[in-house]
Amino acid sequence: MPHSGTDRHPRSLARSSRRGRGGGWLRRIGVVSTSRADAGIYRPLLRALAAEGDWRVTCFVGGTHHDATFGLTAREFRGLSRVAVVPVRHQAAGDTPARVAASAGRAVAGFGSALAAAPVDLLFVLGDRTEMLAAALAATIHGVPLAHLHGGDRTLGAYDDACRAALTKLSHVHFAALPEHARRIEAMGEDPGRVFTVGALALDDLRRFRPLSPRSLGRALGVEWRPPVLLVVFHPETRSERPAGEQVAELAAALAGVEARCVVVGPNADVGHAAIRAAWRRFAAGRAGTAVLAAALDRRRFWSCCVHAQALVGNSSAGLLEAASFRLPVVNIGERQAGRVRPANVIDAPMERGAIAAAIRQALSERFRRGLRGLVNPYGRGDAARRIIAALRRLPERRVLLRKAD
């Protein structure tokens, strides 16, 4: 099971009384979700917030959740008890910088209108995406305090890194995954009393997770599940000078030389995503029966792939944050995730087909897999939601929370 680092504020997190309740002002809590990347992460927090009973919980669902190209992932929020779901549609078609910027601009207006129609007292934002930053800006204009999840991390190969830093400076309370992340947030000038180390929220649901069988999983995905199977997730490296099409071509060429079945998950809505999606369509068409392309996978299917696959290949954050809990070998390609803490299951490879192929062979080797026995995930032990609730119960008055030191 996952394990967390040292708590930065063990006393405040240990007490979770209903006394205080943010001074009585905290009654309506909102959560912003803009892509499949955060949907599964939020579920344990949404359940925990709703279970408290004295908070009204609203989930603002925007970004690619409403786009068929990305799998219509808004459906992942169905069936959540005591959670109101507010759709926010702002996504602009296209993957050029101008179109991605247009989506972000429309998101400011969209989330601004949503917050006016469904006001909240505190809004959760997560990670580092442009749409998330847009929602945070709308909340700032509305005078809504922000709680930021996964601040202090680093992804030096993507412009998301700058968005994360901006979200940190806009936010009023911070829930970091690791102690080093919390220290980085404090080094940016944030009040240490508002920075909590809680672990990675994504790991909370592992305790209740039951994987599909290989046969059921293969049937659901449309591929015969016969090892070795590679789970492939690759996003554009947005700070690279190489076009996204050239980036993915190196990975596709490496996979062509490996005897394995491939479950490929399409990219997120970053600049250049269309070229990657087109490359994967060609790849799957050329390997009928041994490769399948999915626009998105829900949490159960994705984690079931992590249980039954022999390796995860690409540059997804899941390879750094979640895969260690499954002791799944990971081939992490290029610089998109540069700067993140790496568990021992991660093999880094430059974006070059020969190096990628060699790393895949290493990941598939029995010797490497044997070395992962007993691996402990450094990103948490699966109780982040409980720690977050405890911290919310101890928040100061709203006027105090909104006041940030220079």
C-alpha positions in Angstrom: 0.0 0.0 0.0 1.1 3.6 -0.5 3.0 5.4 2.2 3.2 9.2 2.9 6.2 11.4 3.8 6.4 13.3 7.1 3.4 15.5 8.0 4.3 19.2 8.1 1.4 20.0 10.5 0.5 16.8 12.3 -1.3 18.5 15.2 -3.7 20.6 13.1 -4.4 17.6 10.8 -5.0 15.2 13.6 -8.0 17.2 14.9 -11.2 17.1 12.8 -13.9 18.5 14.9 -17.0 20.2 13.6 -16.3 23.0 16.0 -15.0 26.0 14.2 -16.1 25.1 10.7 -14.1 27.8 9.2 -15.5 30.3 11.7 -19.1 29.4 10.5 -18.6 31.1 7.1 -17.6 27.9 5.2 -20.9 26.4 4.0 -20.5 26.1 0.2 -17.5 24.4 -1.3 -16.8 24.2 -5.0 -14.4 22.0 -7.0 -13.2 22.7 -10.5 -12.6 19.9 -13.0 -11.4 20.5 -16.5 -10.1 17.2 -17.9 -9.9 13.5 -17.3 -6.5 14.1 -15.6 -8.3 15.5 -12.5 -11.7 13.7 -12.6 -10.6 10.5 -10.9 -8.4 12.4 -8.5 -11.3 14.5 -7.2 -13.7 11.7 -6.6 -12.5 10.7 -3.1 -12.5 14.4 -2.1 -16.0 15.0 -3.4 -17.3 11.9 -1.5 -15.5 13.0 1.7 -16.9 16.6 1.4 -20.4 15.4 0.8 -20.3 12.9 3.6 -19.6 15.7 6.2 -23.2 16.7 5.8 -22.9 20.4 6.7 -21.3 21.6 3.5 -23.0 22.1 0.1 -20.7 20.8 -2.5 -20.7 21.9 -6.2 -18.5 20.5 -8.9 -17.9 22.9 -11.9 -17.2 20.6 -14.9 -15.5 22.3 -17.8 -12.7 21.9 -20.3 -12.5 18.7 -22.4 -15.1 16.9 -20.3 -17.9 17.8 -22.8 -15.9 17.1 -26.0 -16.4 13.7 -27.8 -12.8 13.9 -29.1 -11.6 13.4 -25.5 -14.1 10.8 -24.5 -17.0 12.8 -23.1 -15.6 12.3 -19.6 -18.2 14.5 -17.9 -20.0 11.2 -17.3 -17.5 10.4 -14.6 -19.4 12.8 -12.3 -22.7 11.0 -12.6 -24.0 9.3 -9.5 -22.1 11.4 -6.9 -24.4 11.7 -3.9 -25.0 15.2 -2.5 -22.8 16.8 -5.1 -24.3 19.4 -7.5 -22.7 19.3 -11.0 -22.6 22.5 -13.0 -21.4 22.2 -16.6 -19.2 24.9 -18.0 -18.7 24.8 -21.7 -15.9 26.9 -23.1 -13.6 24.6 -25.1 -12.5 26.0 -28.5 -11.8 23.6 -31.4 -8.2 23.3 -32.6 -4.8 22.8 -31.0 -2.8 25.8 -32.1 -1.5 28.3 -29.4 -4.2 30.7 -30.5 -7.0 28.2 -30.1 -5.7 26.9 -26.8 -5.4 30.6 -25.6 -9.0 31.1 -26.9 -10.2 28.2 -24.7 -8.5 29.7 -21.7 -10.1 33.1 -22.4 -13.5 31.7 -22.8 -13.0 29.7 -19.6 -12.5 32.8 -17.6 -15.9 34.1 -18.8 -17.5 30.6 -18.4 -16.4 30.0 -14.9 -17.1 33.6 -14.0 -20.7 33.1 -15.1 -21.0 29.8 -13.3 -19.7 31.2 -10.0 -22.2 34.0 -10.3 -25.1 31.5 -10.8 -23.8 29.0 -8.2 -21.8 31.0 -5.6 -19.3 29.1 -3.3 -17.4 30.2 -0.2 -14.2 28.2 -1.1 -13.1 26.8 -4.5 -10.7 23.9 -5.0 -8.4 24.0 -8.0 -5.9 21.3 -8.9 -2.6 21.1 -10.6 -1.4 23.2 -13.5 -3.6 23.3 -16.5 -4.5 26.6 -18.4 -8.2 26.0 -17.9 -7.7 25.6 -14.2 -5.8 28.9 -14.1 -8.6 30.5 -15.9 -11.1 29.2 -13.3 -8.9 30.5 -10.5 -8.7 34.0 -12.2 -12.5 34.1 -12.4 -12.7 33.1 -8.7 -10.2 35.8 -7.7 -12.3 38.4 -9.5 -15.4 37.1 -7.6 -13.5 37.3 -4.3 -13.6 33.6 -3.7 -10.8 32.0 -1.6 -8.9 29.3 -3.4 -7.6 25.9 -2.2 -4.9 24.5 -4.4 -4.1 20.8 -4.7 -0.7 19.6 -6.0 1.1 22.9 -5.8 4.9 23.0 -5.4 5.5 20.1 -7.9 7.5 20.6 -11.1 7.0 19.6 -14.7 9.8 21.5 -16.5 9.0 20.2 -20.0 5.5 21.9 -20.2 4.2 25.4 -19.8 1.9 23.8 -17.2 4.8 24.4 -14.8 4.2 28.2 -15.0 0.5 27.8 -14.6 1.1 25.8 -11.4 3.2 28.6 -10.0 0.6 31.2 -10.9 -2.1 29.1 -9.2 0.0 29.0 -6.1 0.2 32.7 -5.9 -3.5 33.1 -6.4 -4.4 30.5 -3.8 -5.1 31.0 -0.1 -4.6 27.4 1.3 -2.3 24.7 -0.2 -2.5 20.9 -0.1 0.8 19.6 -1.2 1.6 15.9 -2.0 5.1 15.8 -0.7 7.1 17.7 2.0 9.5 19.0 -0.6 6.5 20.5 -2.5 5.3 22.2 0.7 8.8 23.7 1.2 8.8 25.0 -2.4 5.4 26.6 -1.8 6.7 28.3 1.3 9.8 29.5 -0.6 7.4 31.3 -2.9 6.3 33.4 0.0 3.2 31.5 1.1 2.3 31.4 4.8 3.6 28.1 6.2 0.5 27.9 8.4 -1.6 27.5 5.3 0.5 24.8 3.6 -0.4 21.2 4.4 1.3 18.0 3.2 -1.5 15.4 2.6 -0.2 13.0 0.0 -1.6 12.5 -3.5 -5.4 12.4 -3.5 -5.4 10.1 -6.5 -4.3 7.2 -4.2 -7.3 7.4 -1.8 -9.5 5.2 -4.0 -6.9 2.4 -4.2 -8.4 0.9 -1.0 -11.8 0.4 -2.6 -10.5 -0.5 -6.1 -11.3 -3.9 -7.6 -9.7 -4.5 -11.0 -11.4 -6.1 -13.9 -10.0 -9.4 -15.0 -7.7 -9.5 -18.0 -10.4 -11.1 -20.1 -13.0 -8.6 -19.1 -10.6 -5.7 -19.6 -9.5 -6.9 -23.1 -13.2 -7.4 -24.1 -14.0 -3.9 -22.9 -11.1 -2.3 -24.8 -11.4 -4.5 -27.9 -8.0 -6.2 -27.8 -7.0 -9.7 -26.8 -5.2 -9.4 -23.5 -2.1 -11.5 -24.1 1.1 -10.4 -22.4 3.2 -8.5 -22.9 0.8 -5.6 -22.9 2.0 -1.9 -22.9 -0.2 0.9 -21.7 0.8 4.0 -23.7 0.0 7.6 -22.7 1.8 10.4 -24.5 1.1 14.1 -24.3 2.8 17.0 -26.2 6.0 18.3 -24.6 4.9 21.9 -24.9 8.3 23.5 -24.1 10.1 21.5 -26.7 11.2 23.0 -30.0 10.3 19.8 -31.8 6.7 19.7 -33.2 4.4 17.3 -31.4 4.2 15.1 -34.5 8.0 14.5 -34.5 7.9 13.8 -30.8 5.3 11.0 -31.1 7.0 9.6 -34.2 10.0 8.6 -32.1 7.8 6.7 -29.7 5.8 5.0 -32.5 9.0 3.9 -34.2 10.2 2.4 -30.9 7.0 0.6 -30.3 7.1 -0.9 -33.9 10.2 -2.8 -32.9 8.7 -4.3 -29.7 6.7 -7.5 -29.7 3.8 -6.4 -27.5 0.2 -5.5 -27.6 -0.5 -1.8 -27.0 -3.4 0.0 -25.3 -3.0 3.6 -26.3 -4.8 6.4 -24.6 -5.2 9.7 -26.5 -3.6 13.0 -25.3 -5.0 15.9 -23.4 -5.9 19.2 -25.0 -2.4 20.7 -25.2 -0.9 22.6 -28.1 -0.2 19.9 -30.7 -2.6 17.2 -29.5 -4.1 16.7 -32.9 -0.9 15.5 -34.5 -0.4 13.0 -31.7 -4.0 11.7 -32.0 -3.6 11.3 -35.8 -0.3 9.4 -35.3 -2.0 7.0 -32.9 -4.9 6.4 -35.3 -2.4 5.4 -38.0 -0.5 3.2 -35.5 -3.6 1.4 -34.4 -4.8 0.9 -38.0 -1.5 -0.6 -38.9 -1.6 -3.0 -36.0 -5.1 -4.3 -36.1 -5.7 -6.8 -33.3 -2.6 -5.9 -31.4 -3.1 -2.2 -30.8 -6.2 -0.2 -29.7 -6.7 3.5 -29.3 -9.0 4.9 -26.6 -9.9 8.6 -26.4 -10.0 8.2 -22.6 -10.3 5.5 -19.9 -12.3 5.8 -16.8 -10.4 5.2 -13.5 -11.4 1.6 -13.1 -10.3 0.6 -16.6 -7.1 2.7 -16.4 -6.1 1.2 -13.1 -7.0 -2.3 -14.3 -4.6 -1.7 -17.1 -2.0 -0.7 -14.5 -2.6 -4.0 -12.7 -2.4 -6.3 -15.8 -0.1 -4.5 -18.2 3.7 -5.2 -18.2 4.7 -1.5 -18.5 3.4 2.0 -18.8 5.1 4.0 -21.6 4.9 7.7 -22.4 5.0 10.9 -20.3 1.8 10.8 -18.2 1.8 12.1 -14.6 0.2 8.8 -13.7 3.6 7.1 -14.3 5.1 9.2 -11.6 2.3 9.5 -9.1 0.2 6.3 -9.3 2.1 3.5 -11.1 4.4 2.8 -8.1 1.3 1.7 -6.1 0.9 -1.1 -8.7 4.6 -1.8 -8.9 4.3 -1.2 -12.6 7.4 -0.5 -14.6 7.3 2.9 -16.3 9.2 4.2 -19.3 9.1 8.0 -18.9 10.0 9.8 -22.2 11.5 13.2 -22.6 11.3 16.3 -20.4 7.6 16.8 -19.8 7.8 15.4 -16.3 11.3 16.7 -15.6 11.6 17.9 -12.0 9.1 15.4 -10.4 10.1 12.9 -7.7 10.7 9.5 -9.4 9.9 6.2 -7.6 12.2 3.3 -8.4 9.8 1.9 -11.0 10.5 4.8 -13.4 13.1 4.5 -16.2 13.8 7.8 -17.9 14.5 7.8 -21.7 15.3 10.7 -24.0 12.9 11.3 -26.9 14.8 9.1 -29.3 13.5 5.8 -30.7 16.6 3.7 -29.9 16.8 4.9 -26.3 13.0 4.4 -25.9 13.1 0.8 -27.3 16.0 0.0 -25.0 14.2 1.4 -22.0 11.1 -0.7 -22.9 13.1 -3.8 -23.1 14.6 -3.0 -19.6 11.1 -2.4 -18.2 9.9 -5.8 -19.6 12.8 -7.7 -18.2 12.2 -10.1 -15.3 15.2 -8.7 -13.5 13.8 -5.2 -13.4 10.3 -6.4 -12.3 11.8 -8.4 -9.5 13.6 -5.3 -8.2 10.2 -3.6 -7.6 9.0 -6.1 -5.0 8.3 -4.2 -1.8 8.2 -0.9 -3.6 6.4 1.8 -1.6 4.8 4.8 -3.3 6.4 8.0 -1.9 3.3 10.0 -2.9 1.0 8.9 0.0 -0.8 6.2 1.8 -4.3 6.9 0.6 -5.7 9.2 3.3 -5.4 12.6 1.6 -9.1 13.4 1.7 -9.3 12.9 5.5 -6.3 15.2 6.0 -7.9 17.9 3.7 -11.2 17.8 5.6 -9.3 18.2 8.9 -7.5 21.2 7.6 -10.7 22.8 6.3 -12.2 22.5 9.8 -9.4 24.7 11.1 -9.4 27.5 8.5 -9.4 31.0 9.9 -12.2 33.5 9.2 -12.8 34.4 5.6 -11.5 37.9 5.9 -8.3 36.6 7.4 -7.9 33.8 4.8 -8.3 36.3 1.9 -5.5 38.5 3.3 -2.2 37.3 1.9 1.2 38.7 2.9 3.3 40.4 0.3 
